[in-house]
């Protein structure tokens, strides 16, 4: 999709980013570089998203650069989306104790597909309680749920169980964020009258970001997509947006 004003789109999108590094080989130096990238034109992203063992490193690195308003997000029950409610609860509680401002937890999507919807709801409710009032994002893994009706039902269930955001994907499966899944999720948010949306996995270009922002504007109205309601989880996208600013 051609973007009429890439620079304006970039200024809008940068503050909505969850700048992400979830590599198995991430080191403290990797996370320090990620946080260094958060400083630059367009202002800081909404958050940096890292594995739980890097929460403290991320917080220190952001604060050292005067980026204290950027949140530190982490992941739990990730990436497998297992059905062990107590494990997910413990991981979430530990993440909060380590200083996470936001937690992205994977819905037990295999259990959902197998018909055990109750365990998915219980897991989200447990992580809602363990998150101690911090922002809780629930990753649906829409590329595995596939069917629009299934995505809608999982979206509504996650919101009803206390999710602050519903998120498309882990970025660790074959099919991640898609506009079709985003539309279903945004319509579920409109139906419930609460919650936020996060696109993650494969969002790499200015045009990609424009698609998801346009969907949010269409379904929930201009002005809805602020950092309290809308995020894009990505790594390479920040560089693309800054290049659009400089063009």
Beta strands, then each sheet from edge to edge (+ up, - down):
strand 1: 17-21
strand 2: 47-50
strand 3: 71-76
strand 4: 102-106
strand 5: 135-139
strand 6: 165-167
strand 7: 196-200
strand 8: 230-234
sheet 1: 1+ 2+ 3+ 4+ 5+ 6+ 7+ 8+ 1+
end
